[in-house]
């Protein structure tokens, strides 16, 4: 996954800190189930900022796990 693809993914799912229709608890549950890490809890940031931080350091395989259930 190149930087253009990551950027498109983040623009699609991260809307000014909101990620889809997730509450923070639901987002943490989803990411824990998907990639084994509750992102907001790990990073201590908003959903959008946590997703961006994760995507900047995660492998392509891990990022894809968020997109494809």
PDB file of N, CA, C and O in Angstrom:
ATOM      1  N   UNK A   1       0.858  -1.168   0.000  1.00  0.00           N
ATOM      2  CA  UNK A   1       0.000   0.000   0.000  1.00  0.00           C
ATOM      3  C   UNK A   1       0.906   1.234   0.000  1.00  0.00           C
ATOM      4  O   UNK A   1       1.685   1.450   0.928  1.00  0.00           O
ATOM      5  N   UNK A   2       0.789   2.020  -1.039  1.00  0.00           N
ATOM      6  CA  UNK A   2       1.650   3.207  -1.129  1.00  0.00           C
ATOM      7  C   UNK A   2       1.002   4.388  -0.398  1.00  0.00           C
ATOM      8  O   UNK A   2      -0.120   4.285   0.097  1.00  0.00           O
ATOM      9  N   UNK A   3       1.715   5.490  -0.341  1.00  0.00           N
ATOM     10  CA  UNK A   3       1.235   6.652   0.400  1.00  0.00           C
ATOM     11  C   UNK A   3      -0.043   7.243  -0.198  1.00  0.00           C
ATOM     12  O   UNK A   3      -0.884   7.764   0.534  1.00  0.00           O
ATOM     13  N   UNK A   4      -0.191   7.165  -1.511  1.00  0.00           N
ATOM     14  CA  UNK A   4      -1.417   7.660  -2.151  1.00  0.00           C
ATOM     15  C   UNK A   4      -2.607   6.814  -1.709  1.00  0.00           C
ATOM     16  O   UNK A   4      -3.670   7.353  -1.402  1.00  0.00           O
ATOM     17  N   UNK A   5      -2.437   5.508  -1.675  1.00  0.00           N
ATOM     18  CA  UNK A   5      -3.515   4.616  -1.239  1.00  0.00           C
ATOM     19  C   UNK A   5      -3.846   4.835   0.239  1.00  0.00           C
ATOM     20  O   UNK A   5      -5.017   4.863   0.617  1.00  0.00           O
ATOM     21  N   UNK A   6      -2.820   4.988   1.067  1.00  0.00           N
ATOM     22  CA  UNK A   6      -3.059   5.259   2.490  1.00  0.00           C
ATOM     23  C   UNK A   6      -3.815   6.576   2.654  1.00  0.00           C
ATOM     24  O   UNK A   6      -4.750   6.668   3.449  1.00  0.00           O
ATOM     25  N   UNK A   7      -3.408   7.583   1.903  1.00  0.00           N
ATOM     26  CA  UNK A   7      -4.073   8.883   1.973  1.00  0.00           C
ATOM     27  C   UNK A   7      -5.530   8.787   1.575  1.00  0.00           C
ATOM     28  O   UNK A   7      -6.390   9.388   2.219  1.00  0.00           O
ATOM     29  N   UNK A   8      -5.818   8.043   0.525  1.00  0.00           N
ATOM     30  CA  UNK A   8      -7.204   7.869   0.084  1.00  0.00           C
ATOM     31  C   UNK A   8      -8.018   7.143   1.153  1.00  0.00           C
ATOM     32  O   UNK A   8      -9.163   7.509   1.420  1.00  0.00           O
ATOM     33  N   UNK A   9      -7.437   6.130   1.756  1.00  0.00           N
ATOM     34  CA  UNK A   9      -8.099   5.394   2.831  1.00  0.00           C
ATOM     35  C   UNK A   9      -8.416   6.331   3.996  1.00  0.00           C
ATOM     36  O   UNK A   9      -9.534   6.333   4.512  1.00  0.00           O
ATOM     37  N   UNK A  10      -7.436   7.117   4.402  1.00  0.00           N
ATOM     38  CA  UNK A  10      -7.640   8.019   5.539  1.00  0.00           C
ATOM     39  C   UNK A  10      -8.656   9.111   5.221  1.00  0.00           C
ATOM     40  O   UNK A  10      -9.469   9.459   6.078  1.00  0.00           O
ATOM     41  N   UNK A  11      -8.628   9.656   4.012  1.00  0.00           N
ATOM     42  CA  UNK A  11      -9.606  10.680   3.631  1.00  0.00           C
ATOM     43  C   UNK A  11     -11.028  10.102   3.585  1.00  0.00           C
ATOM     44  O   UNK A  11     -11.996  10.793   3.902  1.00  0.00           O
ATOM     45  N   UNK A  12     -11.139   8.853   3.194  1.00  0.00           N
ATOM     46  CA  UNK A  12     -12.445   8.214   3.113  1.00  0.00           C
ATOM     47  C   UNK A  12     -13.029   7.938   4.497  1.00  0.00           C
ATOM     48  O   UNK A  12     -14.219   8.152   4.725  1.00  0.00           O
ATOM     49  N   UNK A  13     -12.193   7.464   5.416  1.00  0.00           N
ATOM     50  CA  UNK A  13     -12.698   7.033   6.720  1.00  0.00           C
ATOM     51  C   UNK A  13     -12.528   8.048   7.837  1.00  0.00           C
ATOM     52  O   UNK A  13     -13.282   8.000   8.810  1.00  0.00           O
ATOM     53  N   UNK A  14     -11.585   8.954   7.744  1.00  0.00           N
ATOM     54  CA  UNK A  14     -11.329   9.934   8.800  1.00  0.00           C
ATOM     55  C   UNK A  14     -11.891  11.279   8.369  1.00  0.00           C
ATOM     56  O   UNK A  14     -11.346  11.938   7.484  1.00  0.00           O
ATOM     57  N   UNK A  15     -12.976  11.675   9.001  1.00  0.00           N
ATOM     58  CA  UNK A  15     -13.623  12.953   8.689  1.00  0.00           C
ATOM     59  C   UNK A  15     -13.495  13.880   9.889  1.00  0.00           C
ATOM     60  O   UNK A  15     -14.362  13.910  10.762  1.00  0.00           O
ATOM     61  N   UNK A  16     -12.390  14.642   9.919  1.00  0.00           N
ATOM     62  CA  UNK A  16     -12.145  15.600  11.007  1.00  0.00           C
ATOM     63  C   UNK A  16     -12.202  14.948  12.383  1.00  0.00           C
ATOM     64  O   UNK A  16     -12.789  15.498  13.315  1.00  0.00           O
ATOM     65  N   UNK A  17     -11.596  13.789  12.502  1.00  0.00           N
ATOM     66  CA  UNK A  17     -11.550  13.090  13.788  1.00  0.00           C
ATOM     67  C   UNK A  17     -12.634  12.052  13.961  1.00  0.00           C
ATOM     68  O   UNK A  17     -12.542  11.200  14.844  1.00  0.00           O
ATOM     69  N   UNK A  18     -13.667  12.110  13.127  1.00  0.00           N
ATOM     70  CA  UNK A  18     -14.727  11.112  13.180  1.00  0.00           C
ATOM     71  C   UNK A  18     -14.399   9.997  12.196  1.00  0.00           C
ATOM     72  O   UNK A  18     -13.962  10.254  11.074  1.00  0.00           O
ATOM     73  N   UNK A  19     -14.609   8.779  12.618  1.00  0.00           N
ATOM     74  CA  UNK A  19     -14.383   7.633  11.747  1.00  0.00           C
ATOM     75  C   UNK A  19     -15.711   6.905  11.592  1.00  0.00           C
ATOM     76  O   UNK A  19     -16.227   6.280  12.519  1.00  0.00           O
ATOM     77  N   UNK A  20     -16.244   7.014  10.368  1.00  0.00           N
ATOM     78  CA  UNK A  20     -17.560   6.455  10.064  1.00  0.00           C
ATOM     79  C   UNK A  20     -18.547   6.897  11.137  1.00  0.00           C
ATOM     80  O   UNK A  20     -18.616   8.079  11.472  1.00  0.00           O
ATOM     81  N   UNK A  21     -19.309   5.953  11.674  1.00  0.00           N
ATOM     82  CA  UNK A  21     -20.300   6.292  12.690  1.00  0.00           C
ATOM     83  C   UNK A  21     -19.921   5.674  14.032  1.00  0.00           C
ATOM     84  O   UNK A  21     -20.793   5.416  14.863  1.00  0.00           O
ATOM     85  N   UNK A  22     -18.637   5.436  14.249  1.00  0.00           N
ATOM     86  CA  UNK A  22     -18.167   4.775  15.465  1.00  0.00           C
ATOM     87  C   UNK A  22     -18.152   5.725  16.652  1.00  0.00           C
ATOM     88  O   UNK A  22     -17.741   6.880  16.533  1.00  0.00           O
ATOM     89  N   UNK A  23     -18.603   5.229  17.796  1.00  0.00           N
ATOM     90  CA  UNK A  23     -18.291   5.899  19.059  1.00  0.00           C
ATOM     91  C   UNK A  23     -16.851   5.491  19.385  1.00  0.00           C
ATOM     92  O   UNK A  23     -16.309   4.580  18.760  1.00  0.00           O
ATOM     93  N   UNK A  24     -16.248   6.145  20.336  1.00  0.00           N
ATOM     94  CA  UNK A  24     -14.873   5.778  20.700  1.00  0.00           C
ATOM     95  C   UNK A  24     -14.808   4.336  21.185  1.00  0.00           C
ATOM     96  O   UNK A  24     -13.897   3.599  20.808  1.00  0.00           O
ATOM     97  N   UNK A  25     -15.758   3.924  22.015  1.00  0.00           N
ATOM     98  CA  UNK A  25     -15.763   2.546  22.517  1.00  0.00           C
ATOM     99  C   UNK A  25     -15.950   1.541  21.388  1.00  0.00           C
ATOM    100  O   UNK A  25     -15.274   0.513  21.349  1.00  0.00           O
ATOM    101  N   UNK A  26     -16.867   1.838  20.469  1.00  0.00           N
ATOM    102  CA  UNK A  26     -17.096   0.934  19.337  1.00  0.00           C
ATOM    103  C   UNK A  26     -15.867   0.862  18.431  1.00  0.00           C
ATOM    104  O   UNK A  26     -15.524  -0.209  17.930  1.00  0.00           O
ATOM    105  N   UNK A  27     -15.207   1.997  18.222  1.00  0.00           N
ATOM    106  CA  UNK A  27     -13.996   2.015  17.401  1.00  0.00           C
ATOM    107  C   UNK A  27     -12.898   1.185  18.056  1.00  0.00           C
ATOM    108  O   UNK A  27     -12.215   0.417  17.379  1.00  0.00           O
ATOM    109  N   UNK A  28     -12.723   1.334  19.368  1.00  0.00           N
ATOM    110  CA  UNK A  28     -11.726   0.528  20.068  1.00  0.00           C
ATOM    111  C   UNK A  28     -12.049  -0.954  19.976  1.00  0.00           C
ATOM    112  O   UNK A  28     -11.150  -1.770  19.772  1.00  0.00           O
ATOM    113  N   UNK A  29     -13.314  -1.313  20.123  1.00  0.00           N
ATOM    114  CA  UNK A  29     -13.714  -2.725  20.006  1.00  0.00           C
ATOM    115  C   UNK A  29     -13.444  -3.253  18.604  1.00  0.00           C
ATOM    116  O   UNK A  29     -12.924  -4.356  18.435  1.00  0.00           O
ATOM    117  N   UNK A  30     -13.802  -2.453  17.599  1.00  0.00           N
ATOM    118  CA  UNK A  30     -13.586  -2.855  16.211  1.00  0.00           C
ATOM    119  C   UNK A  30     -12.102  -3.051  15.912  1.00  0.00           C
ATOM    120  O   UNK A  30     -11.717  -4.065  15.330  1.00  0.00           O
ATOM    121  N   UNK A  31     -11.275  -2.098  16.303  1.00  0.00           N
ATOM    122  CA  UNK A  31      -9.849  -2.216  15.995  1.00  0.00           C
ATOM    123  C   UNK A  31      -9.188  -3.316  16.814  1.00  0.00           C
ATOM    124  O   UNK A  31      -8.259  -3.967  16.338  1.00  0.00           O
ATOM    125  N   UNK A  32      -9.656  -3.531  18.038  1.00  0.00           N
ATOM    126  CA  UNK A  32      -9.125  -4.636  18.843  1.00  0.00           C
ATOM    127  C   UNK A  32      -9.422  -5.967  18.163  1.00  0.00           C
ATOM    128  O   UNK A  32      -8.558  -6.840  18.084  1.00  0.00           O
ATOM    129  N   UNK A  33     -10.638  -6.113  17.677  1.00  0.00           N
ATOM    130  CA  UNK A  33     -11.023  -7.347  16.991  1.00  0.00           C
ATOM    131  C   UNK A  33     -10.300  -7.499  15.647  1.00  0.00           C
ATOM    132  O   UNK A  33      -9.922  -8.606  15.266  1.00  0.00           O
ATOM    133  N   UNK A  34     -10.111  -6.387  14.933  1.00  0.00           N
ATOM    134  CA  UNK A  34      -9.515  -6.433  13.595  1.00  0.00           C
ATOM    135  C   UNK A  34      -8.005  -6.623  13.610  1.00  0.00           C
ATOM    136  O   UNK A  34      -7.467  -7.465  12.891  1.00  0.00           O
ATOM    137  N   UNK A  35      -7.325  -5.829  14.440  1.00  0.00           N
ATOM    138  CA  UNK A  35      -5.854  -5.842  14.404  1.00  0.00           C
ATOM    139  C   UNK A  35      -5.210  -6.110  15.762  1.00  0.00           C
ATOM    140  O   UNK A  35      -3.986  -6.089  15.890  1.00  0.00           O
ATOM    141  N   UNK A  36      -6.046  -6.363  16.778  1.00  0.00           N
ATOM    142  CA  UNK A  36      -5.514  -6.701  18.089  1.00  0.00           C
ATOM    143  C   UNK A  36      -5.086  -5.522  18.946  1.00  0.00           C
ATOM    144  O   UNK A  36      -4.415  -5.698  19.963  1.00  0.00           O
ATOM    145  N   UNK A  37      -5.480  -4.303  18.529  1.00  0.00           N
ATOM    146  CA  UNK A  37      -5.077  -3.098  19.265  1.00  0.00           C
ATOM    147  C   UNK A  37      -6.257  -2.127  19.335  1.00  0.00           C
ATOM    148  O   UNK A  37      -6.798  -1.760  18.293  1.00  0.00           O
ATOM    149  N   UNK A  38      -6.675  -1.698  20.542  1.00  0.00           N
ATOM    150  CA  UNK A  38      -7.680  -0.646  20.634  1.00  0.00           C
ATOM    151  C   UNK A  38      -6.988   0.694  20.382  1.00  0.00           C
ATOM    152  O   UNK A  38      -6.323   1.226  21.271  1.00  0.00           O
ATOM    153  N   UNK A  39      -7.142   1.231  19.190  1.00  0.00           N
ATOM    154  CA  UNK A  39      -6.312   2.349  18.744  1.00  0.00           C
ATOM    155  C   UNK A  39      -6.433   3.607  19.598  1.00  0.00           C
ATOM    156  O   UNK A  39      -5.412   4.210  19.930  1.00  0.00           O
ATOM    157  N   UNK A  40      -7.631   4.021  19.961  1.00  0.00           N
ATOM    158  CA  UNK A  40      -7.767   5.243  20.780  1.00  0.00           C
ATOM    159  C   UNK A  40      -7.118   5.048  22.143  1.00  0.00           C
ATOM    160  O   UNK A  40      -6.500   5.965  22.682  1.00  0.00           O
ATOM    161  N   UNK A  41      -7.260   3.871  22.685  1.00  0.00           N
ATOM    162  CA  UNK A  41      -6.651   3.571  23.976  1.00  0.00           C
ATOM    163  C   UNK A  41      -5.126   3.578  23.862  1.00  0.00           C
ATOM    164  O   UNK A  41      -4.440   4.108  24.736  1.00  0.00           O
ATOM    165  N   UNK A  42      -4.600   2.995  22.793  1.00  0.00           N
ATOM    166  CA  UNK A  42      -3.149   2.936  22.611  1.00  0.00           C
ATOM    167  C   UNK A  42      -2.539   4.329  22.420  1.00  0.00           C
ATOM    168  O   UNK A  42      -1.541   4.667  23.056  1.00  0.00           O
ATOM    169  N   UNK A  43      -3.137   5.119  21.554  1.00  0.00           N
ATOM    170  CA  UNK A  43      -2.553   6.410  21.194  1.00  0.00           C
ATOM    171  C   UNK A  43      -3.044   7.564  22.061  1.00  0.00           C
ATOM    172  O   UNK A  43      -2.381   8.598  22.135  1.00  0.00           O
ATOM    173  N   UNK A  44      -4.185   7.410  22.713  1.00  0.00           N
ATOM    174  CA  UNK A  44      -4.727   8.482  23.537  1.00  0.00           C
ATOM    175  C   UNK A  44      -5.156   9.693  22.730  1.00  0.00           C
ATOM    176  O   UNK A  44      -5.103  10.825  23.211  1.00  0.00           O
ATOM    177  N   UNK A  45      -5.584   9.444  21.496  1.00  0.00           N
ATOM    178  CA  UNK A  45      -5.983  10.512  20.577  1.00  0.00           C
ATOM    179  C   UNK A  45      -7.422  10.294  20.132  1.00  0.00           C
ATOM    180  O   UNK A  45      -8.060   9.318  20.527  1.00  0.00           O
ATOM    181  N   UNK A  46      -7.928  11.200  19.312  1.00  0.00           N
ATOM    182  CA  UNK A  46      -9.257  11.008  18.728  1.00  0.00           C
ATOM    183  C   UNK A  46      -9.238   9.789  17.814  1.00  0.00           C
ATOM    184  O   UNK A  46      -8.177   9.247  17.504  1.00  0.00           O
ATOM    185  N   UNK A  47     -10.406   9.371  17.394  1.00  0.00           N
ATOM    186  CA  UNK A  47     -10.484   8.217  16.494  1.00  0.00           C
ATOM    187  C   UNK A  47      -9.700   8.472  15.214  1.00  0.00           C
ATOM    188  O   UNK A  47      -8.911   7.630  14.784  1.00  0.00           O
ATOM    189  N   UNK A  48      -9.916   9.620  14.614  1.00  0.00           N
ATOM    190  CA  UNK A  48      -9.234   9.945  13.362  1.00  0.00           C
ATOM    191  C   UNK A  48      -7.727  10.044  13.529  1.00  0.00           C
ATOM    192  O   UNK A  48      -6.972   9.505  12.720  1.00  0.00           O
ATOM    193  N   UNK A  49      -7.290  10.729  14.573  1.00  0.00           N
ATOM    194  CA  UNK A  49      -5.849  10.880  14.820  1.00  0.00           C
ATOM    195  C   UNK A  49      -5.210   9.539  15.174  1.00  0.00           C
ATOM    196  O   UNK A  49      -4.075   9.267  14.784  1.00  0.00           O
ATOM    197  N   UNK A  50      -5.936   8.706  15.907  1.00  0.00           N
ATOM    198  CA  UNK A  50      -5.420   7.374  16.246  1.00  0.00           C
ATOM    199  C   UNK A  50      -5.291   6.510  14.994  1.00  0.00           C
ATOM    200  O   UNK A  50      -4.311   5.783  14.831  1.00  0.00           O
ATOM    201  N   UNK A  51      -6.283   6.594  14.118  1.00  0.00           N
ATOM    202  CA  UNK A  51      -6.237   5.842  12.866  1.00  0.00           C
ATOM    203  C   UNK A  51      -5.054   6.304  12.016  1.00  0.00           C
ATOM    204  O   UNK A  51      -4.345   5.479  11.440  1.00  0.00           O
ATOM    205  N   UNK A  52      -4.840   7.604  11.937  1.00  0.00           N
ATOM    206  CA  UNK A  52      -3.718   8.146  11.176  1.00  0.00           C
ATOM    207  C   UNK A  52      -2.386   7.707  11.773  1.00  0.00           C
ATOM    208  O   UNK A  52      -1.476   7.319  11.042  1.00  0.00           O
ATOM    209  N   UNK A  53      -2.269   7.767  13.088  1.00  0.00           N
ATOM    210  CA  UNK A  53      -1.029   7.351  13.750  1.00  0.00           C
ATOM    211  C   UNK A  53      -0.753   5.870  13.493  1.00  0.00           C
ATOM    212  O   UNK A  53       0.378   5.482  13.203  1.00  0.00           O
ATOM    213  N   UNK A  54      -1.786   5.056  13.602  1.00  0.00           N
ATOM    214  CA  UNK A  54      -1.630   3.629  13.362  1.00  0.00           C
ATOM    215  C   UNK A  54      -1.181   3.363  11.928  1.00  0.00           C
ATOM    216  O   UNK A  54      -0.268   2.570  11.697  1.00  0.00           O
ATOM    217  N   UNK A  55      -1.816   4.020  10.972  1.00  0.00           N
ATOM    218  CA  UNK A  55      -1.487   3.802   9.564  1.00  0.00           C
ATOM    219  C   UNK A  55      -0.070   4.262   9.222  1.00  0.00           C
ATOM    220  O   UNK A  55       0.531   3.762   8.271  1.00  0.00           O
ATOM    221  N   UNK A  56       0.457   5.195   9.977  1.00  0.00           N
ATOM    222  CA  UNK A  56       1.815   5.669   9.699  1.00  0.00           C
ATOM    223  C   UNK A  56       2.874   4.674  10.161  1.00  0.00           C
ATOM    224  O   UNK A  56       4.014   4.728   9.699  1.00  0.00           O
ATOM    225  N   UNK A  57       2.512   3.769  11.064  1.00  0.00           N
ATOM    226  CA  UNK A  57       3.518   2.823  11.552  1.00  0.00           C
ATOM    227  C   UNK A  57       3.187   1.348  11.314  1.00  0.00           C
ATOM    228  O   UNK A  57       4.055   0.491  11.480  1.00  0.00           O
ATOM    229  N   UNK A  58       1.951   1.041  10.930  1.00  0.00           N
ATOM    230  CA  UNK A  58       1.544  -0.349  10.732  1.00  0.00           C
ATOM    231  C   UNK A  58       1.993  -0.867   9.364  1.00  0.00           C
ATOM    232  O   UNK A  58       2.262  -0.099   8.440  1.00  0.00           O
ATOM    233  N   UNK A  59       2.062  -2.173   9.274  1.00  0.00           N
ATOM    234  CA  UNK A  59       2.391  -2.804   7.993  1.00  0.00           C
ATOM    235  C   UNK A  59       1.176  -2.739   7.071  1.00  0.00           C
ATOM    236  O   UNK A  59       0.049  -2.521   7.514  1.00  0.00           O
ATOM    237  N   UNK A  60       1.428  -2.931   5.803  1.00  0.00           N
ATOM    238  CA  UNK A  60       0.349  -2.946   4.813  1.00  0.00           C
ATOM    239  C   UNK A  60      -0.689  -4.001   5.175  1.00  0.00           C
ATOM    240  O   UNK A  60      -1.890  -3.754   5.069  1.00  0.00           O
ATOM    241  N   UNK A  61      -0.239  -5.160   5.596  1.00  0.00           N
ATOM    242  CA  UNK A  61      -1.140  -6.252   5.963  1.00  0.00           C
ATOM    243  C   UNK A  61      -2.068  -5.847   7.098  1.00  0.00           C
ATOM    244  O   UNK A  61      -3.259  -6.154   7.072  1.00  0.00           O
ATOM    245  N   UNK A  62      -1.523  -5.159   8.092  1.00  0.00           N
ATOM    246  CA  UNK A  62      -2.332  -4.735   9.231  1.00  0.00           C
ATOM    247  C   UNK A  62      -3.346  -3.665   8.829  1.00  0.00           C
ATOM    248  O   UNK A  62      -4.484  -3.682   9.298  1.00  0.00           O
ATOM    249  N   UNK A  63      -2.947  -2.752   7.979  1.00  0.00           N
ATOM    250  CA  UNK A  63      -3.875  -1.710   7.518  1.00  0.00           C
ATOM    251  C   UNK A  63      -5.024  -2.343   6.721  1.00  0.00           C
ATOM    252  O   UNK A  63      -6.184  -1.964   6.883  1.00  0.00           O
ATOM    253  N   UNK A  64      -4.697  -3.281   5.888  1.00  0.00           N
ATOM    254  CA  UNK A  64      -5.716  -3.950   5.067  1.00  0.00           C
ATOM    255  C   UNK A  64      -6.718  -4.684   5.947  1.00  0.00           C
ATOM    256  O   UNK A  64      -7.887  -4.795   5.578  1.00  0.00           O
ATOM    257  N   UNK A  65      -6.287  -5.193   7.109  1.00  0.00           N
ATOM    258  CA  UNK A  65      -7.212  -5.862   8.033  1.00  0.00           C
ATOM    259  C   UNK A  65      -8.305  -4.929   8.520  1.00  0.00           C
ATOM    260  O   UNK A  65      -9.392  -5.384   8.876  1.00  0.00           O
ATOM    261  N   UNK A  66      -8.037  -3.636   8.540  1.00  0.00           N
ATOM    262  CA  UNK A  66      -9.062  -2.668   8.919  1.00  0.00           C
ATOM    263  C   UNK A  66     -10.089  -2.461   7.816  1.00  0.00           C
ATOM    264  O   UNK A  66     -11.251  -2.153   8.082  1.00  0.00           O
ATOM    265  N   UNK A  67      -9.645  -2.633   6.572  1.00  0.00           N
ATOM    266  CA  UNK A  67     -10.515  -2.380   5.429  1.00  0.00           C
ATOM    267  C   UNK A  67     -11.340  -3.607   5.070  1.00  0.00           C
ATOM    268  O   UNK A  67     -12.530  -3.499   4.778  1.00  0.00           O
ATOM    269  N   UNK A  68     -10.710  -4.760   5.093  1.00  0.00           N
ATOM    270  CA  UNK A  68     -11.347  -5.999   4.671  1.00  0.00           C
ATOM    271  C   UNK A  68     -11.545  -6.897   5.883  1.00  0.00           C
ATOM    272  O   UNK A  68     -10.580  -7.431   6.430  1.00  0.00           O
ATOM    273  N   UNK A  69     -12.791  -7.064   6.301  1.00  0.00           N
ATOM    274  CA  UNK A  69     -13.047  -7.894   7.496  1.00  0.00           C
ATOM    275  C   UNK A  69     -12.713  -9.352   7.284  1.00  0.00           C
ATOM    276  O   UNK A  69     -12.877 -10.162   8.196  1.00  0.00           O
TER     277      UNK A  69
END
